Amino acid sequence: MNQRGYLWTAGTCASLLCIAGLVLFAGCGEGAKPEAAKTTGGGKTEVIKDIGDGSKPLLTVTNPGNKAFYKADGAFDADVAKKAYYDMMAAYNAPIPAILKGNDFWVSDFVDRNFEKVGMAGIFWKNEHDTYGKDDGYAGDFKGKLYGYLGHEIYLLPGQMIPEHRHVGGNEGYGPKMESWHIRYGTVEFFGEYKGANGETPIADMPAAERPCGFGEPWFKSKFVVKRSAGQIYPLKNPESWHFQRAGPNGAIVSEYATYHNQVEFSKPGMKFANSEAKQ
């Protein structure tokens, strides 16, 4: 083979190697960022952009507006709400396992009929409670004492907030709920009754148009706010304090780590953990 043929063959092989590597890297050059690869229905491999730290989606996340979430008779449309969350998950390239397509994945407008701004979706991965040594063979110092723990995922559309609430433990002998939130995707503003040591600032200092629903009402209790982004964790300072969270402009997916969840109460009168029914 002459020199020209050798160079052509080597160049072709190098090009083929680069093409083969496209499913893993943005380019063959030094410093190229790795990319995620997914297989489409036809068996083809599609390269998508790097999700980065998870604070920004790959595709636009939309909140379709309040009217879209209610049927003609005024009843909350859970199917429409769930689709909006599935679309958000897809925009972040977040996994959607089969369990999220079933009844374990729930949505709620808290009978406020304002799901565009006040509502959420979620799943309790685990919400366990019992006594040590009851059925597990444990015979240590804590035998007969209560335990409980929670693994919970929270889903919020752009600008959507969980209503202000608190957990005081209920009447089963469990203490108030201790919890921290780990932002997986998007950004979140955390609102609370007390100022901690995590950079919280007064809600009153926010521009009026950016203050949360309910601020200034007699029943509203929270006074401080702090923003967190994907990968960051925020703890609740006082376990019995009033608190809530609101997603940023791209929505949010948040993991909650907590003690047993068995009680919740809302500051706004008439609000409850349920969905709006048809108007009479």
C-alpha positions in Angstrom: 0.0 0.0 0.0 1.4 3.4 -0.9 1.6 6.3 1.6 -1.5 8.0 0.2 -3.6 4.8 0.6 -2.2 4.2 4.1 -3.2 7.7 5.3 -6.7 7.3 3.8 -7.2 4.0 5.6 -5.9 5.3 8.9 -8.0 8.4 8.6 -11.1 6.3 7.8 -10.6 4.1 10.8 -10.0 7.1 13.1 -13.3 8.6 11.9 -15.2 5.4 12.5 -13.8 5.2 16.0 -14.9 8.8 16.7 -18.4 8.0 15.4 -18.6 4.9 17.6 -17.7 7.0 20.6 -20.4 9.7 20.0 -22.9 7.9 22.2 -20.7 8.5 25.2 -18.9 11.8 24.4 -19.9 15.2 22.9 -16.8 15.0 20.7 -13.5 13.2 20.3 -11.4 16.3 21.3 -9.8 16.6 24.7 -12.1 17.9 27.5 -15.3 16.9 25.8 -18.2 16.4 28.2 -19.8 13.0 28.5 -23.4 12.7 27.3 -26.2 10.4 28.2 -27.3 7.9 25.6 -30.8 6.4 25.3 -32.2 3.7 23.0 -35.4 4.7 21.1 -38.2 2.3 20.2 -36.6 1.4 16.8 -33.4 0.3 18.5 -31.6 3.4 17.5 -29.3 5.2 19.9 -30.0 8.9 20.4 -27.5 11.2 22.0 -28.9 13.8 24.4 -27.2 16.8 26.1 -25.4 16.6 29.4 -27.9 17.2 32.3 -25.1 19.0 34.3 -25.9 19.5 37.9 -29.7 19.0 37.4 -30.7 22.6 38.1 -31.8 23.2 34.5 -33.8 20.8 32.3 -32.9 19.6 28.8 -36.3 20.7 27.5 -38.7 23.4 28.4 -40.9 22.6 31.5 -44.3 24.2 31.4 -47.1 24.8 33.9 -50.2 24.7 31.6 -52.3 27.0 33.8 -55.0 26.4 36.4 -57.9 25.9 34.0 -56.2 22.9 32.4 -56.3 21.0 35.7 -60.1 21.1 36.3 -62.9 19.4 34.4 -66.0 21.2 33.2 -67.8 20.4 36.4 -65.0 21.8 38.6 -63.5 18.5 39.7 -59.7 18.2 39.8 -58.4 16.2 36.9 -55.6 14.0 38.3 -54.7 12.5 35.0 -54.0 15.8 33.4 -51.9 16.8 36.5 -49.9 13.5 36.4 -49.1 14.0 32.7 -47.7 17.5 33.5 -45.3 15.9 36.0 -44.4 13.1 33.6 -43.5 15.8 31.0 -41.4 17.5 33.6 -39.5 14.3 34.5 -38.9 13.7 30.8 -37.5 17.3 30.4 -35.0 16.5 33.1 -34.3 13.0 31.7 -35.3 11.8 35.2 -36.2 8.1 35.5 -39.9 7.2 35.4 -40.1 3.7 36.8 -43.3 1.6 36.6 -44.3 2.5 40.1 -44.8 6.1 39.1 -47.4 5.1 36.6 -49.6 3.5 39.2 -51.7 4.5 42.2 -48.7 4.9 44.5 -47.9 8.1 42.6 -50.4 10.7 43.8 -51.3 14.3 43.2 -53.2 16.8 45.3 -54.7 20.3 45.0 -55.5 20.3 48.8 -59.1 21.3 47.8 -57.8 24.8 47.1 -58.8 24.8 43.4 -55.6 26.6 42.6 -53.4 23.7 41.4 -51.4 26.0 39.1 -49.9 27.6 42.1 -50.7 25.4 45.1 -50.4 21.6 44.7 -47.9 18.8 44.3 -47.3 15.2 43.3 -45.5 12.7 45.4 -44.8 9.1 46.3 -43.9 7.6 49.7 -41.2 5.1 48.9 -41.2 4.0 52.5 -43.2 5.2 55.5 -42.4 2.6 58.1 -43.2 2.5 61.9 -43.3 -0.2 64.5 -41.6 -1.2 67.8 -38.0 -2.6 68.0 -38.0 -6.3 68.6 -41.6 -7.0 67.7 -41.1 -9.4 64.9 -37.4 -9.0 64.0 -35.6 -10.9 66.7 -34.0 -7.7 68.1 -33.3 -8.0 71.8 -31.2 -4.8 72.4 -31.7 -1.9 74.7 -34.3 -0.3 72.5 -36.6 -3.4 72.4 -40.2 -2.3 72.8 -39.6 1.3 71.8 -41.0 3.0 68.8 -39.2 3.6 65.5 -40.2 5.2 62.3 -38.7 6.6 59.0 -39.8 8.0 55.7 -38.5 8.1 52.1 -40.6 10.5 50.0 -40.3 12.1 46.6 -41.9 15.5 46.0 -42.7 16.8 42.5 -43.5 20.5 41.8 -44.4 22.2 38.6 -42.8 25.6 37.7 -43.9 28.2 40.4 -46.0 25.6 42.3 -45.9 25.4 46.0 -46.9 23.0 48.8 -49.3 24.7 51.2 -48.0 26.0 54.5 -48.2 23.2 57.1 -46.5 21.5 60.1 -46.2 18.1 61.7 -46.6 17.7 65.5 -46.7 13.9 65.8 -50.3 13.0 66.3 -51.6 10.7 69.0 -49.7 7.5 68.3 -46.8 8.2 70.5 -44.4 9.5 67.8 -42.7 12.8 68.1 -42.9 15.7 65.7 -41.5 14.9 62.2 -37.8 15.6 61.6 -37.1 16.2 57.9 -34.5 17.4 55.4 -34.9 18.0 51.6 -32.5 17.0 48.9 -33.1 18.8 45.6 -32.6 16.3 42.7 -33.7 18.6 39.8 -34.5 22.2 39.5 -34.5 24.9 42.2 -36.6 25.5 45.3 -37.4 28.3 47.7 -37.9 27.0 51.3 -40.1 29.1 53.5 -40.3 28.8 57.3 -41.4 30.3 60.6 -37.9 30.7 62.0 -34.6 32.0 60.8 -31.8 29.4 60.9 -28.1 29.7 60.1 -28.5 28.8 56.4 -28.8 32.3 54.8 -32.5 32.8 55.3 -33.9 36.3 54.6 -37.3 37.9 55.5 -40.1 37.2 53.1 -41.1 40.8 53.5 -37.9 41.8 51.7 -39.0 40.0 48.6 -40.5 42.0 45.7 -44.3 42.0 46.2 -44.9 40.0 43.0 -42.6 37.2 44.1 -44.0 36.7 47.6 -45.8 33.3 48.1 -49.6 32.8 48.1 -51.1 33.7 51.4 -48.4 36.0 52.6 -50.0 38.8 54.6 -53.1 36.8 55.5 -53.9 36.3 59.2 -53.4 32.6 59.0 -50.0 32.7 57.3 -47.1 31.9 59.7 -43.8 31.7 57.7 -41.5 34.7 57.9 -38.2 33.6 56.2 -37.1 32.2 52.8 -34.0 30.7 51.4 -33.2 29.3 47.9 -31.5 26.0 47.1 -30.5 24.3 43.9 -30.1 20.8 42.6 -27.6 18.8 44.7 -28.1 20.9 47.8 -29.9 19.8 51.0 -31.9 22.0 53.4 -33.0 20.9 56.9 -36.1 21.9 58.9 -34.9 23.9 61.9 -37.7 23.4 64.3 -39.7 20.1 63.9 -43.0 21.7 64.9 -42.6 24.9 62.9 -44.8 26.0 60.0 -43.0 25.6 56.6 -43.5 24.9 52.9 -41.6 25.0 49.6 -42.0 26.5 46.2 -40.4 25.4 42.9 -38.4 27.7 40.7 -39.2 28.6 37.1 -38.3 25.1 35.8 -40.1 23.0 38.5 -38.4 20.7 40.9 -38.0 17.1 42.0 -37.0 16.8 45.7 -36.2 13.8 47.9 -37.3 14.0 51.5 -35.6 12.2 54.3 -37.6 12.1 57.5 -38.9 10.4 60.5 -42.3 8.6 60.4 -45.0 10.7 58.7 -48.4 10.3 60.5 -49.8 13.8 60.9 -50.1 17.0 59.0 -52.1 20.2 59.6 -52.4 23.3 57.3 -52.4 26.9 58.3 -55.0 27.9 55.8 -58.6 27.2 57.1 -60.4 24.5 55.1 -57.4 23.1 53.4 -56.8 19.3 53.6 -54.8 16.5 52.0 -57.4 15.7 49.3 -58.6 16.8 45.9 -61.4 19.1 44.8 -64.6 17.4 43.8 -67.2 18.5 41.3 -69.0 21.7 42.3 -72.6 21.3 43.5 
